[in-house]
C-alpha cells in the first residue's frame, strides 16, 4: 500500500509537471501573439526611421543616443529586476496572501528614486557617455555634438520604461502576460505618428523621433498601471524598512553585473562600429532589429512565461516539474529559432530590401545590412537558450553561474571584435533543419528568384510567401518525423481550457 501511495504521488507530480509545462507553452504563445503584432509595428517603426534618416551620420547619432539609455534600462529595468522581483513576489504571495501588492508598491517607490538619480546623472554625463560608446563620431563634424544632445533628451526614457518594466514583472507574477506584451505597440506607434505628423510640419526628423520615444515610454507605463492596481498593487510606503525589498535589492546586485556584462558587449561593438565610419552603427542596428523579430518574439515571450513557473517549481522537493519545464522550454526554443535561423540566412537580402529600402535608405545600404543579418542569425539559438537557462539559475537563486559565464562570454566577444572588425568590418562584429533549407533555397533561387526591381507589393508578397512556405515545409517534415515539439506546441494550444 505504501508503495502504491508513493507511485500515485509520483504520477501526480509528473502529471502536475506536464500540466505546468503545457501552461507555460500556452502562456508563451499568448504573449507571442501580442509580441508578433508588436514586432510588426516595430518593423513599421524601423522602416519609418529609415525613411527619414536613411543610413547616415544622422541615423548613427539617433540610434546611438537611443541605445545608450536603453543599455541602462536593460540593466536596471528589465535585466536584474524581473529575475529578483518575480520569485520574491511569488514567495510573499504564498506566505502572506495579499501582501505582494504592498511589496510591489514599495519596490516601485525605491525604483523611481533610483531612476530619478540615474536620469539626472545620465543627462549631466552625456558627453562622457557618448565618448565612451562612440568616440569615433568625433571624426565627423557635428556628429558627436548631435549625439550628445539627443542622448540628453532621450535619457528620461529610462525612467518611464523601467517603471513600466516593474509593473510588467508584477503582472507576470500574477499570471498576467498579454497586456505587458502589447505595450511596446504603443511605443512603436508613437514614434511612427510623431515622425509622420511632426517632420512634415517643419520639425527636424530627429526631434520628432525623440518626442515619439518619450510619449511611447509614458504610454507603456500608463497602459499597465490600472491593471496592476486592480490586482492589488499599492504605490507608496517606506521601502527602506521592508525586509523583502531589502532582500530583493541584494538579489538584484549580482544580476546587475550579469546583465551589465551584456551591455559592455554593446559598448565594445558600438565603439568598434563608430570607428569604422558613417552608417556602420545603422547597418548593425537595423540587422539586429530583423533578427530580434525571432529572438524578441517567441524566445523572449517564453522567457517571460517560464520564470514564474520555474520560481515556484524550484521550491518543490525533487524539482521534477522544474526539470520538465526547463527541458520543454529549451526544446521549443530550438524548434522555433533553428528554422528561423535558416530562413534568415537564405532570405537576408530580400527581407532587408522589403523592410528598409525606401526614402534615404539605398540598395547599397540593403547589401551592407543583409551581411550583418547573416552573422547575427547564426547565433540565434544560443542567444535564446541562454535567456532560458539564466532564468532557471535565477529561480534556483544561483547568481554566480550566469555571472561567470557572462564574464567569459564578454572576454571572447572582445577578442573577436578586435580580430574580425578589421577584415570583416561590421559583419565581424555581428559574427562575435536541412529539408527546409533545401526547399526554400530551391524556391527562392531556382524556381522564382527575388527581383529588387519589382513593385513593393510584389516584393512583400514574395518574402511573406517564401517564409510561409518554409514554415509549412518545416512543420510538416517535423510532424512526419514525429518530432515531439509539434505535439507539445500545437497540442497545448488546441487543448485550451483543458489545461
C-alpha positions as a Python dict, from the first residue, in 0.01 Angstrom:
ca = {
    (1, 'X'): (0, 0, 0),
    (2, 'X'): (282, 237, 86),
    (3, 'X'): (446, 155, -246),
    (4, 'X'): (120, 222, -431),
    (5, 'X'): (84, 553, -248),
    (6, 'X'): (433, 655, -345),
    (7, 'X'): (372, 556, -708),
    (8, 'X'): (46, 751, -709),
    (9, 'X'): (219, 1055, -562),
    (10, 'X'): (499, 1031, -818),
    (11, 'X'): (249, 1000, -1102),
    (12, 'X'): (59, 1300, -971),
    (13, 'X'): (382, 1501, -952),
    (14, 'X'): (473, 1409, -1309),
    (15, 'X'): (125, 1491, -1434),
    (16, 'X'): (138, 1821, -1250),
    (17, 'X'): (476, 1896, -1405),
    (18, 'X'): (345, 1825, -1753),
    (19, 'X'): (40, 2043, -1689),
    (20, 'X'): (262, 2329, -1570),
    (21, 'X'): (484, 2289, -1875),
    (22, 'X'): (189, 2299, -2110),
    (23, 'X'): (54, 2603, -1932),
    (24, 'X'): (388, 2771, -1992),
    (25, 'X'): (360, 2688, -2362),
    (26, 'X'): (13, 2839, -2385),
    (27, 'X'): (124, 3149, -2196),
    (28, 'X'): (428, 3183, -2421),
    (29, 'X'): (219, 3160, -2736),
    (30, 'X'): (-32, 3405, -2592),
    (31, 'X'): (249, 3652, -2532),
    (32, 'X'): (393, 3574, -2873),
    (33, 'X'): (65, 3663, -3044),
    (34, 'X'): (80, 4014, -2899),
    (35, 'X'): (455, 4027, -2944),
    (36, 'X'): (409, 3942, -3311),
    (37, 'X'): (185, 4246, -3350),
    (38, 'X'): (440, 4446, -3153),
    (39, 'X'): (720, 4329, -3382),
    (40, 'X'): (518, 4417, -3692),
    (41, 'X'): (465, 4768, -3561),
    (42, 'X'): (836, 4765, -3478),
    (43, 'X'): (910, 4691, -3843),
    (44, 'X'): (687, 4985, -3933),
    (45, 'X'): (879, 5199, -3683),
    (46, 'X'): (1218, 5095, -3821),
    (47, 'X'): (1103, 5147, -4178),
    (48, 'X'): (981, 5494, -4082),
    (49, 'X'): (1314, 5585, -3921),
    (50, 'X'): (1498, 5454, -4229),
    (51, 'X'): (1266, 5659, -4449),
    (52, 'X'): (1351, 5985, -4270),
    (53, 'X'): (1714, 5925, -4167),
    (54, 'X'): (1849, 5665, -4410),
    (55, 'X'): (2186, 5507, -4323),
    (56, 'X'): (2399, 5808, -4245),
    (57, 'X'): (2575, 6008, -3975),
    (58, 'X'): (2230, 6132, -3871),
    (59, 'X'): (2089, 5783, -3822),
    (60, 'X'): (2407, 5673, -3640),
    (61, 'X'): (2360, 5963, -3397),
    (62, 'X'): (1995, 5881, -3328),
    (63, 'X'): (2042, 5505, -3287),
    (64, 'X'): (2338, 5553, -3054),
    (65, 'X'): (2157, 5815, -2846),
    (66, 'X'): (1855, 5584, -2823),
    (67, 'X'): (2060, 5279, -2725),
    (68, 'X'): (2265, 5447, -2451),
    (69, 'X'): (1970, 5496, -2211),
    (70, 'X'): (1833, 5162, -2331),
    (71, 'X'): (2156, 4999, -2215),
    (72, 'X'): (2092, 5127, -1863),
    (73, 'X'): (1725, 5030, -1890),
    (74, 'X'): (1824, 4675, -1988),
    (75, 'X'): (2043, 4653, -1677),
    (76, 'X'): (1813, 4818, -1422),
    (77, 'X'): (1460, 4789, -1552),
    (78, 'X'): (1448, 4463, -1744),
    (79, 'X'): (1769, 4279, -1659),
    (80, 'X'): (1819, 4237, -1289),
    (81, 'X'): (1473, 4343, -1174),
    (82, 'X'): (1235, 4071, -1300),
    (83, 'X'): (1470, 3785, -1211),
    (84, 'X'): (1477, 3901, -847),
    (85, 'X'): (1130, 4055, -818),
    (86, 'X'): (912, 3774, -956),
    (87, 'X'): (1041, 3494, -727),
    (88, 'X'): (1015, 3726, -425),
    (89, 'X'): (663, 3835, -518),
    (90, 'X'): (559, 3468, -550),
    (91, 'X'): (715, 3394, -211),
    (92, 'X'): (533, 3686, -43),
    (93, 'X'): (205, 3584, -206),
    (94, 'X'): (243, 3227, -83),
    (95, 'X'): (338, 3324, 274),
    (96, 'X'): (113, 3630, 318),
    (97, 'X'): (-160, 3635, 53),
    (98, 'X'): (-244, 3992, -48),
    (99, 'X'): (80, 4143, 83),
    (100, 'X'): (252, 4109, -255),
    (101, 'X'): (74, 4427, -374),
    (102, 'X'): (220, 4634, -91),
    (103, 'X'): (564, 4483, -153),
    (104, 'X'): (539, 4569, -525),
    (105, 'X'): (438, 4928, -446),
    (106, 'X'): (737, 4975, -218),
    (107, 'X'): (965, 4830, -484),
    (108, 'X'): (825, 5081, -734),
    (109, 'X'): (893, 5367, -490),
    (110, 'X'): (1253, 5256, -448),
    (111, 'X'): (1298, 5206, -821),
    (112, 'X'): (1168, 5554, -903),
    (113, 'X'): (1408, 5711, -653),
    (114, 'X'): (1699, 5528, -813),
    (115, 'X'): (1583, 5615, -1164),
    (116, 'X'): (1548, 5988, -1093),
    (117, 'X'): (1909, 5998, -973),
    (118, 'X'): (2026, 5783, -1265),
    (119, 'X'): (1844, 6003, -1518),
    (120, 'X'): (1996, 6322, -1374),
    (121, 'X'): (2342, 6168, -1384),
    (122, 'X'): (2288, 6047, -1739),
    (123, 'X'): (2184, 6391, -1863),
    (124, 'X'): (2483, 6555, -1695),
    (125, 'X'): (2729, 6291, -1813),
    (126, 'X'): (2603, 6266, -2173),
    (127, 'X'): (2931, 6391, -2331),
    (128, 'X'): (3129, 6132, -2135),
    (129, 'X'): (2884, 5853, -2222),
    (130, 'X'): (2889, 5932, -2594),
    (131, 'X'): (3269, 5941, -2584),
    (132, 'X'): (3264, 5604, -2411),
    (133, 'X'): (3023, 5443, -2658),
    (134, 'X'): (3110, 5621, -2982),
    (135, 'X'): (3430, 5822, -2964),
    (136, 'X'): (3476, 5766, -3338),
    (137, 'X'): (3187, 6007, -3404),
    (138, 'X'): (3425, 6296, -3331),
    (139, 'X'): (3584, 6236, -3673),
    (140, 'X'): (3267, 6367, -3844),
    (141, 'X'): (3192, 6738, -3780),
    (142, 'X'): (2875, 6786, -3574),
    (143, 'X'): (2802, 6413, -3533),
    (144, 'X'): (2933, 6385, -3177),
    (145, 'X'): (2756, 6704, -3063),
    (146, 'X'): (2424, 6589, -3212),
    (147, 'X'): (2453, 6252, -3040),
    (148, 'X'): (2517, 6423, -2704),
    (149, 'X'): (2211, 6645, -2744),
    (150, 'X'): (1988, 6353, -2844),
    (151, 'X'): (2118, 6143, -2554),
    (152, 'X'): (2023, 6415, -2306),
    (153, 'X'): (1672, 6442, -2445),
    (154, 'X'): (1622, 6066, -2456),
    (155, 'X'): (1760, 5976, -2114),
    (156, 'X'): (1427, 6028, -1928),
    (157, 'X'): (1301, 5733, -2132),
    (158, 'X'): (1489, 5505, -1891),
    (159, 'X'): (1270, 5628, -1602),
    (160, 'X'): (946, 5568, -1789),
    (161, 'X'): (1025, 5230, -1939),
    (162, 'X'): (1196, 5089, -1627),
    (163, 'X'): (894, 5178, -1414),
    (164, 'X'): (679, 5009, -1678),
    (165, 'X'): (907, 4703, -1652),
    (166, 'X'): (832, 4669, -1281),
    (167, 'X'): (459, 4684, -1350),
    (168, 'X'): (513, 4416, -1612),
    (169, 'X'): (702, 4198, -1364),
    (170, 'X'): (417, 4233, -1112),
    (171, 'X'): (155, 4143, -1372),
    (172, 'X'): (364, 3842, -1482),
    (173, 'X'): (396, 3726, -1121),
    (174, 'X'): (15, 3735, -1103),
    (175, 'X'): (-10, 3526, -1420),
    (176, 'X'): (-100, 3816, -1648),
    (177, 'X'): (125, 3830, -1955),
    (178, 'X'): (-60, 3959, -2259),
    (179, 'X'): (-117, 4324, -2161),
    (180, 'X'): (252, 4378, -2095),
    (181, 'X'): (340, 4205, -2421),
    (182, 'X'): (120, 4455, -2603),
    (183, 'X'): (267, 4773, -2452),
    (184, 'X'): (560, 4802, -2698),
    (185, 'X'): (297, 4855, -2967),
    (186, 'X'): (225, 5194, -2807),
    (187, 'X'): (594, 5289, -2824),
    (188, 'X'): (626, 5189, -3187),
    (189, 'X'): (309, 5366, -3298),
    (190, 'X'): (403, 5680, -3101),
    (191, 'X'): (736, 5702, -3284),
    (192, 'X'): (572, 5644, -3622),
    (193, 'X'): (299, 5901, -3554),
    (194, 'X'): (545, 6163, -3429),
    (195, 'X'): (767, 6121, -3736),
    (196, 'X'): (487, 6147, -3990),
    (197, 'X'): (299, 6425, -3811),
    (198, 'X'): (583, 6649, -3693),
    (199, 'X'): (854, 6611, -3957),
    (200, 'X'): (634, 6728, -4247),
    (201, 'X'): (532, 7026, -4030),
    (202, 'X'): (890, 7152, -4021),
    (203, 'X'): (1017, 6980, -3705),
    (204, 'X'): (1353, 6808, -3758),
    (205, 'X'): (1325, 6433, -3803),
    (206, 'X'): (1546, 6362, -3501),
    (207, 'X'): (1339, 6590, -3276),
    (208, 'X'): (1018, 6428, -3395),
    (209, 'X'): (1157, 6085, -3315),
    (210, 'X'): (1262, 6196, -2965),
    (211, 'X'): (907, 6318, -2897),
    (212, 'X'): (773, 5982, -3014),
    (213, 'X'): (1011, 5783, -2790),
    (214, 'X'): (919, 5980, -2475),
    (215, 'X'): (546, 5968, -2550),
    (216, 'X'): (569, 5594, -2613),
    (217, 'X'): (756, 5532, -2288),
    (218, 'X'): (488, 5715, -2091),
    (219, 'X'): (216, 5518, -2270),
    (220, 'X'): (380, 5188, -2172),
    (221, 'X'): (356, 5282, -1805),
    (222, 'X'): (2, 5418, -1820),
    (223, 'X'): (-131, 5112, -2003),
    (224, 'X'): (-29, 4877, -1722),
    (225, 'X'): (-88, 5089, -1412),
    (226, 'X'): (-470, 5035, -1387),
    (227, 'X'): (-436, 4656, -1425),
    (228, 'X'): (-159, 4643, -1162),
    (229, 'X'): (-377, 4840, -920),
    (230, 'X'): (-677, 4612, -979),
    (231, 'X'): (-456, 4314, -889),
    (232, 'X'): (-362, 4471, -556),
    (233, 'X'): (-53, 4681, -621),
    (234, 'X'): (-40, 4986, -393),
    (235, 'X'): (207, 5262, -463),
    (236, 'X'): (377, 5426, -165),
    (237, 'X'): (513, 5327, 171),
    (238, 'X'): (866, 5331, 303),
    (239, 'X'): (1072, 5082, 106),
    (240, 'X'): (1384, 5107, 322),
    (241, 'X'): (1217, 4936, 619),
    (242, 'X'): (1071, 4647, 420),
    (243, 'X'): (1276, 4325, 465),
    (244, 'X'): (1155, 4179, 132),
    (245, 'X'): (1256, 4498, -50),
    (246, 'X'): (1600, 4481, 109),
    (247, 'X'): (1638, 4115, 17),
    (248, 'X'): (1530, 4188, -341),
    (249, 'X'): (1786, 4467, -366),
    (250, 'X'): (2056, 4226, -252),
    (251, 'X'): (1940, 3968, -508),
    (252, 'X'): (1938, 4228, -785),
    (253, 'X'): (2300, 4335, -730),
    (254, 'X'): (2473, 4032, -887),
    (255, 'X'): (2214, 4025, -1163),
    (256, 'X'): (2302, 4386, -1247),
    (257, 'X'): (2656, 4273, -1307),
    (258, 'X'): (2545, 3981, -1523),
    (259, 'X'): (2325, 4198, -1743),
    (260, 'X'): (2581, 4475, -1726),
    (261, 'X'): (2832, 4246, -1893),
    (262, 'X'): (2591, 4215, -2184),
    (263, 'X'): (2572, 4592, -2213),
    (264, 'X'): (2951, 4613, -2202),
    (265, 'X'): (2939, 4396, -2514),
    (266, 'X'): (2717, 4661, -2668),
    (267, 'X'): (2967, 4927, -2563),
    (268, 'X'): (3251, 4738, -2730),
    (269, 'X'): (3055, 4680, -3050),
    (270, 'X'): (2935, 5041, -3055),
    (271, 'X'): (3287, 5180, -3018),
    (272, 'X'): (3414, 4943, -3286),
    (273, 'X'): (3140, 5034, -3532),
    (274, 'X'): (3170, 5407, -3463),
    (275, 'X'): (3538, 5391, -3554),
    (276, 'X'): (3466, 5229, -3893),
    (277, 'X'): (3294, 5540, -4032),
    (278, 'X'): (2944, 5665, -4108),
    (279, 'X'): (2644, 5429, -4129),
    (280, 'X'): (2804, 5117, -3977),
    (281, 'X'): (2616, 5167, -3649),
    (282, 'X'): (2297, 5189, -3853),
    (283, 'X'): (2371, 4875, -4056),
    (284, 'X'): (2414, 4664, -3744),
    (285, 'X'): (2122, 4821, -3558),
    (286, 'X'): (1883, 4752, -3846),
    (287, 'X'): (2022, 4398, -3889),
    (288, 'X'): (1971, 4317, -3523),
    (289, 'X'): (1618, 4454, -3535),
    (290, 'X'): (1533, 4200, -3804),
    (291, 'X'): (1691, 3911, -3612),
    (292, 'X'): (1514, 4032, -3298),
    (293, 'X'): (1182, 3957, -3468),
    (294, 'X'): (1255, 3597, -3370),
    (295, 'X'): (1469, 3646, -3061),
    (296, 'X'): (1242, 3914, -2916),
    (297, 'X'): (930, 3733, -3031),
    (298, 'X'): (888, 3375, -2917),
    (299, 'X'): (1218, 3340, -2728),
    (300, 'X'): (1166, 3640, -2502),
    (301, 'X'): (795, 3557, -2468),
    (302, 'X'): (884, 3210, -2347),
    (303, 'X'): (1141, 3358, -2108),
    (304, 'X'): (874, 3580, -1954),
    (305, 'X'): (624, 3298, -1928),
    (306, 'X'): (864, 3044, -1780),
    (307, 'X'): (1007, 3249, -1490),
    (308, 'X'): (702, 3240, -1256),
    (309, 'X'): (664, 2864, -1305),
    (310, 'X'): (1034, 2794, -1253),
    (311, 'X'): (1034, 3013, -942),
    (312, 'X'): (755, 2803, -790),
    (313, 'X'): (883, 2465, -908),
    (314, 'X'): (1235, 2531, -779),
    (315, 'X'): (1093, 2527, -425),
    (316, 'X'): (930, 2183, -464),
    (317, 'X'): (1123, 1884, -333),
    (318, 'X'): (1272, 1675, -611),
    (319, 'X'): (1223, 1954, -869),
    (320, 'X'): (1078, 1714, -1126),
    (321, 'X'): (840, 1978, -1261),
    (322, 'X'): (1129, 2227, -1274),
    (323, 'X'): (1335, 1996, -1494),
    (324, 'X'): (1037, 1915, -1716),
    (325, 'X'): (955, 2282, -1773),
    (326, 'X'): (1318, 2372, -1841),
    (327, 'X'): (1366, 2083, -2084),
    (328, 'X'): (1047, 2166, -2273),
    (329, 'X'): (1141, 2535, -2293),
    (330, 'X'): (1481, 2459, -2444),
    (331, 'X'): (1330, 2221, -2699),
    (332, 'X'): (1066, 2473, -2802),
    (333, 'X'): (1326, 2747, -2839),
    (334, 'X'): (1522, 2518, -3072),
    (335, 'X'): (1202, 2430, -3260),
    (336, 'X'): (1141, 2798, -3339),
    (337, 'X'): (1488, 2953, -3364),
    (338, 'X'): (1675, 2694, -3574),
    (339, 'X'): (1439, 2707, -3875),
    (340, 'X'): (1417, 3083, -3831),
    (341, 'X'): (1795, 3098, -3846),
    (342, 'X'): (1798, 2903, -4172),
    (343, 'X'): (1527, 3127, -4316),
    (344, 'X'): (1720, 3442, -4227),
    (345, 'X'): (2039, 3301, -4378),
    (346, 'X'): (1862, 3233, -4707),
    (347, 'X'): (1639, 3542, -4721),
    (348, 'X'): (1851, 3811, -4557),
    (349, 'X'): (1872, 4045, -4853),
    (350, 'X'): (1506, 4022, -4967),
    (351, 'X'): (1384, 4079, -4609),
    (352, 'X'): (1606, 4385, -4560),
    (353, 'X'): (1509, 4514, -4904),
    (354, 'X'): (1138, 4494, -4828),
    (355, 'X'): (1161, 4640, -4477),
    (356, 'X'): (1410, 4922, -4522),
    (357, 'X'): (1471, 5022, -4887),
    (358, 'X'): (1281, 5346, -4926),
    (359, 'X'): (1348, 5716, -4887),
    (360, 'X'): (1710, 5772, -4786),
    (361, 'X'): (1785, 5400, -4733),
    (362, 'X'): (1952, 5282, -5056),
    (363, 'X'): (2022, 4949, -5228),
    (364, 'X'): (2386, 4965, -5110),
    (365, 'X'): (2260, 5008, -4752),
    (366, 'X'): (2046, 4696, -4802),
    (367, 'X'): (2355, 4494, -4902),
    (368, 'X'): (2559, 4605, -4601),
    (369, 'X'): (2273, 4539, -4359),
    (370, 'X'): (2199, 4195, -4505),
    (371, 'X'): (2561, 4090, -4445),
    (372, 'X'): (2520, 4164, -4074),
    (373, 'X'): (2186, 3976, -4063),
    (374, 'X'): (2358, 3657, -4182),
    (375, 'X'): (2610, 3658, -3899),
    (376, 'X'): (2361, 3765, -3631),
    (377, 'X'): (2131, 3482, -3737),
    (378, 'X'): (2396, 3216, -3676),
    (379, 'X'): (2380, 3280, -3302),
    (380, 'X'): (2000, 3280, -3268),
    (381, 'X'): (1955, 2953, -3079),
    (382, 'X'): (2248, 3017, -2849),
    (383, 'X'): (2120, 3363, -2758),
    (384, 'X'): (1768, 3232, -2694),
    (385, 'X'): (1885, 2929, -2497),
    (386, 'X'): (2099, 3144, -2270),
    (387, 'X'): (1795, 3352, -2177),
    (388, 'X'): (1605, 3041, -2065),
    (389, 'X'): (1899, 2893, -1874),
    (390, 'X'): (1968, 3224, -1699),
    (391, 'X'): (1611, 3234, -1569),
    (392, 'X'): (1649, 2877, -1446),
    (393, 'X'): (1961, 2965, -1245),
    (394, 'X'): (1792, 3273, -1102),
    (395, 'X'): (1490, 3066, -999),
    (396, 'X'): (1735, 2847, -805),
    (397, 'X'): (1885, 3163, -650),
    (398, 'X'): (2216, 3083, -822),
    (399, 'X'): (2364, 3411, -946),
    (400, 'X'): (2727, 3302, -965),
    (401, 'X'): (2697, 3071, -1265),
    (402, 'X'): (2530, 3322, -1504),
    (403, 'X'): (2777, 3592, -1397),
    (404, 'X'): (3078, 3367, -1456),
    (405, 'X'): (2951, 3260, -1798),
    (406, 'X'): (2868, 3619, -1895),
    (407, 'X'): (3218, 3731, -1798),
    (408, 'X'): (3376, 3459, -2012),
    (409, 'X'): (3144, 3549, -2300),
    (410, 'X'): (3248, 3914, -2274),
    (411, 'X'): (3617, 3824, -2294),
    (412, 'X'): (3564, 3612, -2605),
    (413, 'X'): (3343, 3876, -2767),
    (414, 'X'): (3600, 4148, -2706),
    (415, 'X'): (3881, 3941, -2861),
    (416, 'X'): (3669, 3856, -3167),
    (417, 'X'): (3568, 4220, -3216),
    (418, 'X'): (3931, 4324, -3224),
    (419, 'X'): (4031, 4036, -3451),
    (420, 'X'): (3742, 4047, -3700),
    (421, 'X'): (3637, 4412, -3726),
    (422, 'X'): (3934, 4495, -3947),
    (423, 'X'): (3898, 4233, -4221),
    (424, 'X'): (3518, 4187, -4198),
    (425, 'X'): (3400, 4536, -4097),
    (426, 'X'): (3056, 4534, -3931),
    (427, 'X'): (2996, 4169, -4024),
    (428, 'X'): (3287, 4077, -3799),
    (429, 'X'): (3112, 4240, -3506),
    (430, 'X'): (2786, 4058, -3588),
    (431, 'X'): (2964, 3719, -3605),
    (432, 'X'): (3100, 3766, -3229),
    (433, 'X'): (1694, 2150, -4048),
    (434, 'X'): (1813, 2077, -4379),
    (435, 'X'): (1494, 1982, -4560),
    (436, 'X'): (1354, 2329, -4504),
    (437, 'X'): (1677, 2491, -4621),
    (438, 'X'): (1680, 2293, -4946),
    (439, 'X'): (1312, 2362, -5013),
    (440, 'X'): (1339, 2737, -4955),
    (441, 'X'): (1665, 2756, -5149),
    (442, 'X'): (1510, 2575, -5445),
    (443, 'X'): (1206, 2803, -5449),
    (444, 'X'): (1393, 3129, -5385),
    (445, 'X'): (1694, 3074, -5610),
    (446, 'X'): (1580, 2841, -5889),
    (447, 'X'): (1204, 2848, -5939),
    (448, 'X'): (1119, 3210, -5857),
    (449, 'X'): (1426, 3429, -5784),
    (450, 'X'): (1378, 3755, -5598),
    (451, 'X'): (1396, 4071, -5810),
    (452, 'X'): (1464, 4403, -5633),
    (453, 'X'): (1305, 4592, -5927),
    (454, 'X'): (960, 4451, -5856),
    (455, 'X'): (698, 4681, -5707),
    (456, 'X'): (683, 4689, -5326),
    (457, 'X'): (359, 4489, -5303),
    (458, 'X'): (509, 4209, -5513),
    (459, 'X'): (834, 4207, -5313),
    (460, 'X'): (638, 4194, -4986),
    (461, 'X'): (422, 3909, -5119),
    (462, 'X'): (736, 3718, -5228),
    (463, 'X'): (903, 3743, -4887),
    (464, 'X'): (584, 3652, -4700),
    (465, 'X'): (507, 3365, -4936),
    (466, 'X'): (853, 3209, -4923),
    (467, 'X'): (867, 3245, -4544),
    (468, 'X'): (525, 3080, -4509),
    (469, 'X'): (629, 2804, -4750),
    (470, 'X'): (941, 2737, -4545),
    (471, 'X'): (741, 2726, -4221),
    (472, 'X'): (489, 2478, -4368),
    (473, 'X'): (768, 2255, -4501),
    (474, 'X'): (947, 2261, -4166),
    (475, 'X'): (640, 2186, -3952),
    (476, 'X'): (520, 1923, -4200),
    (477, 'X'): (857, 1749, -4204),
    (478, 'X'): (878, 1763, -3825),
    (479, 'X'): (531, 1613, -3797),
    (480, 'X'): (616, 1330, -4040),
    (481, 'X'): (928, 1257, -3834),
    (482, 'X'): (706, 1257, -3522),
    (483, 'X'): (903, 1534, -3353),
    (484, 'X'): (751, 1577, -3003),
    (485, 'X'): (775, 1957, -3025),
    (486, 'X'): (492, 1962, -3282),
    (487, 'X'): (256, 1787, -3042),
    (488, 'X'): (375, 1984, -2740),
    (489, 'X'): (340, 2318, -2917),
    (490, 'X'): (18, 2281, -3110),
    (491, 'X'): (-142, 2037, -2868),
    (492, 'X'): (-113, 2288, -2586),
    (493, 'X'): (-276, 2550, -2800),
    (494, 'X'): (-563, 2328, -2913),
    (495, 'X'): (-644, 2192, -2566),
    (496, 'X'): (-725, 2540, -2446),
    (497, 'X'): (-905, 2547, -2114),
    (498, 'X'): (-849, 2179, -2051),
    (499, 'X'): (-505, 2278, -1926),
}
